[in-house]
């Protein structure tokens, strides 16, 4: 389940973001959290699989016609395609009037929108 990150879930988001090399630096991590809190253009989502704790975080940027995936990060035990695929498909389902795209580093994620493979 993909949900918008709330203020009381910041620490969870920070923990999941810290797996990404860009956010190993605490100042960068805090800047990213602040950007998502203060801008309506940027949104963080937390991903929960079934009844488990949050296992992933997805950073997005919205414009008039697109949702751009800026990054995605999962806890080490959950770095499987099936979780990425489910998160991206839920993002698309939650934004039916927008096209889902990604920054070049994460462009491979769009393949999950083009196929019915379960990626189990």
Backbone as ProteinMPNN parsed JSONL, in Angstrom:
{"seq_chain_A": "XXXXXXXXXXXXXXXXXXXXXXXXXXXXXXXXXXXXXXXXXXXXXXXXXXXXXXXXXXXXXXXXXXXXXXXXXXXXXXXXXXXXXXXXXXXXXXXXXXXXXXXXXXXXXXXXXXXXXXXX", "coords_chain_A": {"N_chain_A": [[0.838, -1.163, 0.0], [0.614, 2.147, -0.88], [1.233, 5.172, 0.624], [0.82, 8.651, 1.376], [3.483, 10.358, 2.877], [3.422, 11.378, 6.178], [3.93, 13.929, 8.728], [4.479, 12.647, 11.204], [5.672, 10.363, 10.368], [8.151, 10.884, 9.472], [10.701, 10.046, 10.447], [10.775, 7.355, 9.773], [10.721, 7.586, 6.987], [13.148, 8.944, 6.641], [14.962, 7.001, 7.487], [14.622, 5.017, 5.511], [15.3, 6.491, 3.239], [17.973, 6.885, 3.741], [19.321, 4.72, 2.742], [19.953, 5.341, 0.179], [22.608, 6.639, -1.739], [22.792, 9.421, -2.18], [21.615, 10.478, 0.038], [23.043, 9.844, 2.29], [24.45, 11.723, 3.661], [23.615, 13.702, 6.355], [22.736, 16.38, 6.235], [21.872, 16.645, 3.555], [19.802, 14.808, 3.601], [18.009, 15.938, 5.471], [17.427, 18.306, 4.087], [16.042, 17.248, 1.901], [13.769, 16.1, 3.127], [12.632, 18.438, 4.165], [12.116, 19.841, 1.772], [10.074, 18.246, 0.695], [8.129, 18.663, 2.587], [7.529, 21.372, 2.414], [6.854, 22.054, -0.186], [4.357, 21.869, -2.676], [4.782, 20.626, -4.994], [6.498, 18.488, -4.719], [6.445, 15.174, -3.41], [6.558, 12.712, -0.918], [6.191, 9.223, -0.614], [5.316, 6.455, 1.379], [5.794, 2.951, 1.38], [4.023, 0.066, 2.062], [3.888, -3.389, 2.414], [1.363, -5.682, 2.283], [0.551, -6.551, 5.544], [2.835, -5.711, 6.713], [5.495, -3.681, 8.205], [6.464, -0.363, 7.123], [8.246, -0.598, 4.148], [9.465, 0.659, 2.081], [10.285, 3.708, 0.285], [9.208, 6.349, -1.804], [10.027, 8.938, -3.895], [8.565, 11.717, -5.409], [7.772, 14.035, -8.064], [5.463, 16.415, -9.04], [3.814, 17.683, -11.908], [1.786, 19.523, -14.233], [0.926, 17.522, -16.104], [2.313, 15.203, -15.538], [3.678, 12.687, -13.316], [6.655, 12.46, -11.831], [8.999, 10.103, -11.041], [11.424, 10.427, -8.738], [13.151, 9.053, -7.078], [13.529, 5.803, -5.57], [13.467, 3.662, -2.82], [14.171, 0.777, -0.951], [14.0, -1.245, 2.027], [16.719, -3.437, 2.863], [15.965, -6.263, 2.839], [13.825, -6.273, 1.153], [14.239, -5.672, -1.51], [13.185, -6.42, -4.073], [11.869, -7.03, -7.368], [9.081, -7.329, -7.38], [8.072, -5.7, -5.347], [8.84, -3.135, -6.121], [7.441, -2.986, -8.536], [4.767, -3.155, -7.636], [4.583, -0.797, -6.102], [4.983, 1.215, -8.068], [2.838, 0.706, -9.79], [0.693, 1.23, -8.083], [1.119, 3.944, -7.657], [0.537, 4.904, -10.216], [-2.16, 4.123, -10.403], [-3.26, 5.718, -8.433], [-3.064, 8.172, -9.57], [-4.636, 8.688, -12.034], [-5.013, 10.522, -14.131], [-2.609, 11.44, -14.907], [0.587, 11.027, -16.509], [2.998, 8.607, -15.76], [6.383, 8.938, -15.185], [9.995, 8.933, -15.033], [13.113, 10.03, -13.541], [16.236, 9.732, -15.328], [17.91, 7.76, -14.019], [16.091, 6.104, -12.792], [14.404, 5.251, -14.772], [13.908, 2.672, -15.646], [11.834, 1.748, -14.092], [9.411, 2.307, -15.288], [8.803, 0.201, -16.902], [7.255, -1.528, -15.472], [4.726, -0.61, -15.71], [3.893, -1.333, -18.166], [3.379, -3.996, -18.475], [1.839, -7.085, -17.54], [3.09, -8.825, -15.921], [3.764, -10.409, -12.843], [6.101, -10.218, -11.427], [7.137, -11.895, -9.435]], "CA_chain_A": [[0.0, 0.0, 0.0], [1.367, 3.383, -1.024], [0.548, 6.262, 1.323], [1.576, 9.892, 1.492], [4.25, 10.449, 4.113], [2.956, 12.409, 7.106], [4.969, 14.44, 9.628], [4.841, 11.683, 12.253], [6.366, 9.247, 9.729], [9.403, 11.424, 8.947], [11.869, 9.242, 10.839], [10.727, 6.146, 8.943], [11.14, 8.005, 5.65], [14.577, 9.257, 6.687], [15.677, 5.732, 7.563], [14.579, 4.372, 4.195], [16.069, 7.326, 2.308], [19.411, 6.801, 4.039], [19.907, 3.649, 1.94], [20.386, 5.932, -1.086], [23.9, 7.324, -1.546], [22.588, 10.876, -2.138], [21.078, 10.89, 1.333], [23.883, 9.371, 3.4], [24.798, 12.944, 4.366], [22.444, 14.125, 7.132], [22.25, 17.673, 5.747], [21.106, 16.366, 2.332], [18.588, 14.098, 4.014], [17.103, 16.924, 6.076], [16.978, 19.199, 3.016], [15.042, 16.532, 1.106], [12.545, 16.02, 3.932], [12.076, 19.791, 4.208], [11.576, 20.13, 0.442], [8.806, 17.539, 0.548], [7.159, 19.237, 3.53], [7.195, 22.765, 2.126], [6.474, 22.249, -1.584], [3.258, 21.037, -3.16], [5.268, 19.969, -6.209], [7.238, 17.278, -4.34], [5.707, 14.34, -2.457], [7.135, 11.434, -0.484], [5.245, 8.158, -0.308], [5.833, 5.264, 2.045], [5.205, 1.731, 0.832], [3.827, -1.043, 2.996], [3.432, -4.6, 1.72], [0.401, -6.418, 3.104], [0.431, -5.978, 6.89], [4.187, -5.462, 7.219], [5.88, -2.291, 8.44], [6.861, 0.316, 5.895], [9.452, -1.235, 3.614], [10.03, 1.447, 1.002], [9.945, 5.122, 0.132], [9.17, 6.771, -3.195], [10.02, 10.389, -4.014], [7.954, 12.126, -6.671], [7.582, 15.448, -8.398], [4.247, 16.555, -9.824], [3.536, 18.873, -12.706], [0.424, 19.511, -14.757], [0.565, 16.303, -16.819], [3.188, 14.083, -15.199], [4.254, 12.382, -12.012], [8.029, 12.051, -12.103], [9.624, 9.367, -9.948], [12.774, 10.96, -8.537], [13.932, 7.969, -6.473], [12.803, 4.757, -4.853], [14.392, 2.953, -1.934], [13.552, -0.25, -0.121], [14.833, -1.88, 3.044], [17.523, -4.484, 2.208], [15.279, -7.539, 2.639], [12.665, -6.086, 0.278], [14.692, -5.092, -2.783], [12.753, -7.321, -5.135], [11.071, -6.381, -8.403], [7.64, -7.332, -7.113], [7.731, -4.552, -4.505], [8.96, -1.947, -6.967], [6.333, -3.022, -9.485], [3.522, -2.828, -6.949], [4.613, 0.621, -5.727], [4.802, 2.03, -9.273], [1.462, 0.513, -10.269], [-0.203, 1.954, -7.174], [1.292, 5.36, -7.955], [-0.229, 5.156, -11.446], [-3.587, 3.98, -10.104], [-3.659, 6.861, -7.61], [-2.957, 9.382, -10.398], [-5.062, 8.201, -13.351], [-5.016, 11.552, -15.173], [-1.231, 11.856, -15.165], [1.514, 10.024, -17.033], [4.087, 8.305, -14.833], [7.695, 8.899, -15.801], [11.039, 8.89, -14.007], [14.422, 10.572, -13.903], [16.957, 8.67, -16.062], [18.418, 6.698, -13.149], [14.989, 5.213, -12.416], [13.528, 5.07, -15.938], [13.552, 1.25, -15.764], [10.598, 1.487, -13.339], [8.223, 2.444, -16.136], [8.475, -1.093, -17.517], [6.232, -2.184, -14.654], [3.422, -0.102, -16.127], [3.617, -1.828, -19.514], [3.254, -5.443, -18.505], [1.016, -7.683, -16.482], [3.921, -9.757, -15.166], [3.666, -10.173, -11.408], [7.449, -10.03, -10.887], [7.248, -12.644, -8.163]], "C_chain_A": [[0.892, 1.238, 0.0], [0.59, 4.499, -0.34], [1.448, 7.496, 1.37], [2.242, 9.94, 2.858], [3.748, 11.634, 4.941], [4.108, 12.819, 8.025], [5.421, 13.412, 10.662], [5.546, 10.443, 11.688], [7.721, 9.671, 9.145], [10.615, 10.549, 9.238], [11.926, 7.944, 10.035], [11.223, 6.479, 7.54], [12.643, 8.283, 5.618], [15.413, 7.975, 6.738], [15.733, 5.033, 6.219], [15.358, 5.167, 3.15], [17.567, 7.178, 2.52], [20.092, 5.635, 3.318], [20.415, 4.16, 0.594], [21.649, 6.758, -0.848], [23.748, 8.848, -1.465], [22.159, 11.369, -0.762], [21.837, 10.306, 2.514], [24.32, 10.549, 4.272], [23.539, 13.484, 5.054], [21.876, 15.456, 6.643], [21.411, 17.496, 4.48], [19.77, 15.716, 2.664], [17.565, 15.069, 4.603], [16.569, 17.903, 5.036], [15.881, 18.54, 2.182], [13.711, 16.427, 1.853], [11.861, 17.386, 3.96], [11.456, 20.184, 2.871], [10.201, 19.485, 0.272], [7.728, 18.071, 1.486], [6.664, 20.61, 3.081], [6.716, 23.011, 0.7], [5.318, 21.327, -1.96], [3.664, 20.259, -4.409], [5.941, 18.624, -5.918], [6.463, 16.512, -3.274], [6.477, 13.061, -2.18], [6.002, 10.461, -0.198], [5.981, 7.049, 0.422], [5.095, 4.063, 1.489], [5.192, 0.65, 1.899], [3.305, -2.224, 2.191], [2.599, -5.426, 2.676], [0.35, -5.792, 4.495], [1.789, -5.679, 7.518], [4.377, -3.982, 7.559], [6.195, -1.646, 7.102], [8.187, -0.266, 5.43], [10.124, -0.412, 2.523], [9.571, 2.885, 1.025], [10.094, 5.486, -1.341], [9.092, 8.287, -3.209], [9.523, 10.8, -5.377], [7.951, 13.642, -6.816], [6.379, 15.509, -9.327], [4.312, 17.802, -10.686], [2.158, 18.669, -13.321], [0.012, 18.169, -15.36], [1.3, 15.052, -16.373], [3.384, 13.929, -13.701], [5.63, 11.808, -12.327], [8.577, 11.342, -10.873], [11.072, 9.842, -9.865], [13.698, 9.912, -7.931], [12.99, 6.979, -5.816], [13.839, 4.0, -4.028], [13.616, 1.968, -1.078], [14.535, -0.747, 0.922], [15.533, -3.085, 2.392], [16.793, -5.804, 1.942], [14.135, -7.468, 1.636], [13.041, -5.469, -1.061], [14.427, -6.038, -3.948], [11.879, -6.568, -6.125], [9.596, -6.313, -8.052], [7.222, -6.147, -6.254], [7.817, -3.253, -5.299], [7.776, -1.856, -7.927], [5.026, -2.621, -8.813], [3.479, -1.345, -6.583], [4.344, 1.52, -6.938], [3.38, 1.897, -9.811], [0.459, 1.233, -9.38], [-0.093, 3.457, -7.401], [0.481, 5.732, -9.195], [-1.731, 5.093, -11.183], [-4.104, 5.17, -9.291], [-3.649, 8.18, -8.379], [-3.373, 9.079, -11.829], [-5.027, 9.245, -14.468], [-3.61, 12.012, -15.549], [-0.415, 10.689, -15.714], [2.643, 9.854, -16.029], [5.38, 8.204, -15.627], [8.733, 8.939, -14.674], [12.286, 9.605, -14.495], [15.214, 9.424, -14.526], [17.432, 7.502, -15.199], [17.343, 5.664, -12.793], [14.012, 4.966, -13.563], [13.085, 3.615, -16.102], [12.229, 0.928, -15.052], [9.354, 1.555, -14.213], [7.86, 1.141, -16.833], [7.372, -1.811, -16.743], [4.828, -1.714, -15.005], [2.967, -0.702, -17.452], [3.344, -3.308, -19.591], [2.376, -5.921, -17.363], [1.8, -8.7, -15.657], [3.875, -9.411, -13.687], [5.016, -9.925, -10.743], [7.6, -10.694, -9.522], [8.627, -13.199, -7.996]], "O_chain_A": [[1.819, 1.344, 0.803], [-0.568, 4.751, -0.673], [2.674, 7.39, 1.398], [1.631, 9.6, 3.871], [3.665, 12.757, 4.444], [5.132, 12.139, 8.092], [6.61, 13.316, 10.964], [5.97, 9.572, 12.448], [8.355, 8.91, 8.415], [11.458, 10.339, 8.366], [13.008, 7.49, 9.66], [12.04, 5.754, 6.972], [13.328, 7.896, 4.672], [16.458, 7.889, 6.094], [16.779, 4.513, 5.83], [16.001, 4.586, 2.276], [18.345, 7.328, 1.579], [21.321, 5.569, 3.288], [21.216, 3.493, -0.061], [21.739, 7.49, 0.137], [24.507, 9.499, -0.746], [22.323, 12.546, -0.44], [21.317, 10.281, 3.629], [24.535, 10.392, 5.474], [22.516, 13.696, 4.402], [20.659, 15.64, 6.639], [20.359, 18.121, 4.341], [18.741, 16.043, 2.073], [16.384, 15.013, 4.26], [15.401, 18.29, 5.086], [14.908, 19.191, 1.802], [12.65, 16.642, 1.267], [10.644, 17.476, 3.796], [10.388, 20.795, 2.839], [9.274, 20.116, -0.237], [6.537, 17.938, 1.201], [5.516, 20.972, 3.337], [6.212, 24.096, 0.412], [5.308, 20.149, -1.602], [2.963, 19.339, -4.828], [5.953, 17.732, -6.766], [5.897, 17.104, -2.355], [6.982, 12.412, -3.096], [4.983, 10.829, 0.387], [7.133, 6.747, 0.113], [3.91, 4.146, 1.165], [6.202, 0.363, 2.543], [2.389, -2.076, 1.383], [3.065, -5.821, 3.745], [0.122, -4.587, 4.603], [1.879, -5.424, 8.719], [3.532, -3.144, 7.243], [6.191, -2.313, 6.068], [9.128, -0.408, 6.211], [11.226, -0.742, 2.085], [8.599, 3.238, 1.694], [10.988, 4.996, -2.031], [8.191, 8.866, -2.603], [9.998, 10.295, -6.395], [8.102, 14.399, -5.857], [6.287, 14.744, -10.287], [4.803, 18.845, -10.255], [1.446, 17.733, -12.957], [-1.116, 17.72, -15.158], [0.946, 13.948, -16.789], [3.276, 14.883, -12.93], [5.747, 10.79, -13.009], [8.613, 11.917, -9.785], [11.846, 9.677, -10.808], [14.892, 9.884, -8.232], [11.826, 7.273, -5.546], [14.948, 3.735, -4.492], [12.549, 2.281, -0.551], [15.75, -0.68, 0.73], [14.988, -3.684, 1.466], [17.002, -6.404, 0.888], [13.54, -8.492, 1.302], [12.212, -4.801, -1.68], [15.331, -6.401, -4.7], [11.226, -5.587, -5.769], [8.926, -5.337, -8.391], [6.114, -5.635, -6.42], [6.963, -2.377, -5.162], [7.187, -0.79, -8.107], [4.261, -1.83, -9.365], [2.439, -0.705, -6.738], [3.569, 2.472, -6.847], [2.787, 2.886, -10.241], [-0.522, 1.788, -9.875], [-1.096, 4.168, -7.345], [-0.187, 6.766, -9.213], [-2.486, 5.923, -11.689], [-5.255, 5.578, -9.447], [-4.166, 9.188, -7.896], [-2.56, 9.197, -12.746], [-5.013, 8.879, -15.643], [-3.444, 12.876, -16.41], [-0.69, 9.524, -15.424], [3.179, 10.833, -15.51], [5.461, 7.475, -16.615], [8.374, 8.976, -13.497], [12.496, 9.768, -15.697], [14.9, 8.26, -14.281], [17.353, 6.353, -15.634], [17.648, 4.501, -12.528], [12.893, 4.512, -13.327], [12.007, 3.352, -16.637], [11.578, -0.064, -15.381], [8.346, 0.921, -13.902], [6.734, 0.985, -17.305], [6.637, -2.616, -17.314], [3.847, -2.358, -14.632], [1.797, -0.594, -17.819], [3.1, -3.831, -20.679], [2.202, -5.235, -16.356], [1.233, -9.362, -14.789], [3.941, -8.237, -13.321], [5.062, -9.465, -9.602], [8.131, -10.102, -8.582], [8.91, -13.855, -6.993]]}, "name": "protein", "num_of_chains": 1, "seq": "XXXXXXXXXXXXXXXXXXXXXXXXXXXXXXXXXXXXXXXXXXXXXXXXXXXXXXXXXXXXXXXXXXXXXXXXXXXXXXXXXXXXXXXXXXXXXXXXXXXXXXXXXXXXXXXXXXXXXXXX"}
